Amino acid sequence: MSKLYIVPTPVGNLEDMTLRAIRILKEADLILAEDTRTSSVLLKHYGIGTRMESHHKFNEHKTAGAVCEKILSGLTVALISDAGTPGISDPGFLLVRTCRDAGVEVETLPGPTAFVPALVNSGFPCDRFCFEGFLPVKKGRQTRLRILAEEARTMIFYESPYRLVKTLEQLADVFGAERRACVSRELTKKFEENRRGTLAELAAWYGKNAPKGEIVLVVEGKDEKGKGYETEDQEEQ
């Protein structure tokens, strides 16, 4: 039966590809890739010769309906992004919704997502957290930061290396310079780094040491600073 598969791909280390993901990509009639040039490296590495087409944030509104029609006509389609799970700060949501609304079966494989290892590596509470993805670049940014300043759960952000220092400085200004955070970059790669400190310390460090690569920023929640963390189960005991 034809369907849409959502297939996560490695965030850095090619060995993080699952056996099931490889099989699905080999068996699919068509692979939709965020950047076919980037994805061709992965497909070549695993001997996957399935035909590819581009599906990215600049064309997804135009192509989602056509892709859905292809699946309804009998094709099995697999959607991948450059790295990680499609739909998580990458194209995917619109296509999934379009297919769901049309009665097309959608199956999402488990697999790599950058924020999960960053969250666990941070040492901050993992049982409750909020994923914010990329903050607004301009409009609404300060409003969002003021709202998040009261967030008690661990917060997770994606950030560009070019905006990291500015973001850390703004967070320090709104959340408080002593709020703790962890910057994870180049996850799963040879030069992976997980650097912890206060927002002020991290802003100063990366102001002198320009960061490179993909970045996940994890910030402790407001109510966690300066105290041990207890889960509800521990409190009941």
C-alpha positions as CSV (number, residue, x, y, z in Angstrom):
1,M,0.0,0.0,0.0
2,S,1.4,3.4,-0.9
3,K,2.1,5.9,1.9
4,L,4.2,8.7,3.0
5,Y,7.2,7.8,5.2
6,I,8.9,10.4,7.4
7,V,12.5,9.3,7.7
8,P,15.0,10.9,10.1
9,T,18.6,11.1,8.9
10,P,21.9,11.6,10.9
11,V,22.5,15.0,12.4
12,G,26.3,14.5,11.8
13,N,27.6,11.0,12.1
14,L,26.5,8.8,9.2
15,E,26.6,5.7,11.4
16,D,23.5,7.0,13.2
17,M,21.3,5.9,10.3
18,T,19.0,3.0,11.3
19,L,18.7,-0.2,9.3
20,R,14.9,0.4,8.9
21,A,15.5,3.8,7.5
22,I,18.0,2.5,4.9
23,R,15.5,-0.2,3.9
24,I,12.6,2.3,3.5
25,L,14.7,4.6,1.4
26,K,15.7,1.8,-0.9
27,E,12.2,0.5,-1.3
28,A,10.5,3.9,-1.8
29,D,9.5,5.0,-5.3
30,L,10.6,8.6,-4.6
31,I,12.6,10.4,-1.9
32,L,11.8,14.1,-1.2
33,A,15.0,15.8,0.1
34,E,15.5,19.3,1.5
35,D,18.7,19.6,-0.5
36,T,19.4,16.8,-3.0
37,R,23.1,17.7,-3.1
38,T,23.5,17.2,0.6
39,S,21.3,14.1,0.7
40,S,23.1,12.5,-2.2
41,V,26.2,12.0,0.0
42,L,24.1,10.0,2.5
43,L,22.3,8.0,-0.2
44,K,25.6,7.2,-2.0
45,H,27.2,6.1,1.4
46,Y,24.4,3.5,1.8
47,G,24.0,2.5,-1.8
48,I,20.6,3.9,-2.1
49,G,19.7,4.7,-5.8
50,T,16.1,5.8,-5.3
51,R,15.1,8.9,-7.4
52,M,15.1,12.2,-5.5
53,E,13.2,15.5,-5.8
54,S,13.6,18.7,-3.9
55,H,11.1,19.5,-1.1
56,H,12.1,22.5,1.0
57,K,10.6,25.5,2.8
58,F,10.6,27.6,-0.4
59,N,8.5,25.2,-2.5
60,E,6.6,23.0,0.0
61,H,3.4,25.1,-0.3
62,K,3.4,24.5,-4.1
63,T,4.4,20.9,-4.1
64,A,2.6,19.4,-1.1
65,G,-0.6,18.8,-3.0
66,A,1.2,17.3,-6.0
67,V,3.1,14.9,-3.8
68,C,-0.1,13.9,-2.1
69,E,-1.6,13.1,-5.5
70,K,1.4,11.0,-6.4
71,I,0.9,8.9,-3.3
72,L,-2.8,8.5,-4.0
73,S,-1.9,7.3,-7.5
74,G,0.2,4.4,-6.0
75,L,3.7,5.8,-5.3
76,T,5.4,5.3,-1.9
77,V,7.2,8.5,-1.0
78,A,9.9,9.1,1.7
79,L,10.6,12.5,3.1
80,I,14.0,13.4,4.5
81,S,15.7,16.6,5.6
82,D,19.4,17.6,5.5
83,A,19.8,16.3,9.1
84,G,17.5,15.1,11.8
85,T,13.7,14.5,11.8
86,P,11.6,16.2,9.1
87,G,9.1,18.6,10.7
88,I,11.3,19.6,13.6
89,S,12.5,23.1,12.5
90,D,12.6,21.6,9.0
91,P,10.0,21.1,6.2
92,G,7.5,18.3,6.8
93,F,4.5,19.6,8.8
94,L,2.6,20.9,5.8
95,L,3.1,17.8,3.7
96,V,2.0,15.5,6.6
97,R,-1.1,17.6,7.2
98,T,-2.0,17.7,3.5
99,C,-1.6,13.9,3.3
100,R,-3.6,13.3,6.5
101,D,-6.4,15.5,5.3
102,A,-6.5,13.6,2.0
103,G,-6.6,10.2,3.7
104,V,-3.1,9.2,2.8
105,E,-1.3,7.0,5.4
106,V,1.7,8.6,7.1
107,E,4.3,6.6,9.0
108,T,7.1,8.3,10.9
109,L,10.2,6.4,11.8
110,P,12.0,7.1,15.1
111,G,15.6,8.4,14.7
112,P,18.0,11.3,15.1
113,T,16.9,14.6,16.4
114,A,19.5,17.1,17.5
115,F,17.8,18.5,20.6
116,V,17.5,15.2,22.4
117,P,21.2,14.5,23.0
118,A,21.8,18.2,23.7
119,L,19.1,18.1,26.4
120,V,20.4,15.0,28.0
121,N,24.0,16.3,27.8
122,S,23.1,19.5,29.5
123,G,22.5,18.0,32.9
124,F,19.3,20.0,33.3
125,P,16.0,18.3,34.1
126,C,14.8,16.2,31.1
127,D,11.4,15.0,32.3
128,R,9.7,18.3,31.5
129,F,11.0,20.6,28.9
130,C,9.8,23.0,26.1
131,F,11.2,23.0,22.6
132,E,11.3,26.5,21.1
133,G,13.3,25.9,17.9
134,F,14.5,29.1,16.4
135,L,13.5,32.3,18.1
136,P,12.0,35.0,15.9
137,V,14.8,36.9,14.3
138,K,13.2,40.4,14.6
139,K,9.4,40.8,15.1
140,G,8.1,39.3,18.3
141,R,11.6,38.3,19.6
142,Q,11.6,40.4,22.7
143,T,8.0,39.6,23.5
144,R,8.8,35.9,23.3
145,L,11.9,36.2,25.5
146,R,9.9,38.0,28.2
147,I,7.3,35.2,28.2
148,L,10.0,32.5,28.4
149,A,11.7,34.3,31.3
150,E,9.0,32.9,33.5
151,E,9.2,29.3,32.0
152,A,9.9,26.8,34.8
153,R,10.8,23.9,32.4
154,T,14.1,23.4,30.7
155,M,14.1,25.3,27.4
156,I,15.7,24.2,24.1
157,F,16.6,26.5,21.2
158,Y,18.2,26.1,17.8
159,E,20.6,28.9,16.8
160,S,22.9,30.0,14.1
161,P,26.6,30.3,15.0
162,Y,26.4,33.9,13.6
163,R,23.6,34.9,16.1
164,L,24.7,32.8,19.1
165,V,26.5,35.6,21.0
166,K,23.7,38.1,20.5
167,T,21.1,35.5,21.6
168,L,23.1,34.7,24.8
169,E,23.4,38.4,25.6
170,Q,19.7,39.0,25.1
171,L,18.8,35.9,27.2
172,A,21.2,37.1,30.0
173,D,19.5,40.6,29.9
174,V,16.0,39.2,30.1
175,F,16.5,36.0,32.1
176,G,19.3,37.2,34.3
177,A,23.1,36.9,33.7
178,E,23.4,34.0,36.3
179,R,20.8,31.7,34.6
180,R,22.7,28.5,33.6
181,A,22.8,27.1,30.1
182,C,24.6,24.7,27.9
183,V,25.7,25.2,24.3
184,S,26.0,22.0,22.2
185,R,27.5,22.2,18.8
186,E,28.6,19.8,16.1
187,L,26.7,17.0,17.8
188,T,27.8,13.4,16.9
189,K,30.7,14.8,14.9
190,K,34.5,14.6,15.6
191,F,34.6,18.0,17.3
192,E,31.4,17.8,19.3
193,E,31.3,20.4,22.2
194,N,29.0,20.7,25.1
195,R,29.9,23.8,27.1
196,R,28.0,24.7,30.3
197,G,28.0,28.0,32.2
198,T,25.9,31.0,33.1
199,L,24.4,32.9,30.2
200,A,27.0,35.7,30.9
201,E,29.9,33.3,30.9
202,L,28.8,31.6,27.7
203,A,28.3,35.0,25.9
204,A,31.8,36.1,27.0
205,W,33.4,32.8,25.9
206,Y,31.8,32.7,22.4
207,G,32.4,36.4,22.0
208,K,36.1,35.5,22.1
209,N,35.9,32.1,20.5
210,A,33.6,32.3,17.4
211,P,31.4,29.2,17.2
212,K,31.1,27.0,14.2
213,G,28.6,24.4,13.1
214,E,25.0,23.6,14.1
215,I,24.1,24.8,17.6
216,V,21.5,23.7,20.2
217,L,21.2,25.9,23.2
218,V,19.6,24.5,26.4
219,V,18.6,26.9,29.2
220,E,17.5,25.9,32.7
221,G,14.0,26.9,33.8
222,K,13.4,29.7,36.2
223,D,12.5,27.6,39.2
224,E,15.5,25.2,38.9
225,K,18.2,27.7,39.6
226,G,20.1,27.0,42.8
227,K,18.1,24.0,44.0
228,G,18.0,20.3,43.5
229,Y,15.4,18.8,41.2
230,E,12.7,16.5,42.5
231,T,10.3,14.6,40.4
232,E,6.7,14.0,41.6
233,D,7.6,10.4,42.3
234,Q,10.5,11.4,44.6
235,E,8.3,14.0,46.4
236,E,5.7,11.3,47.1
237,Q,8.3,9.0,48.6
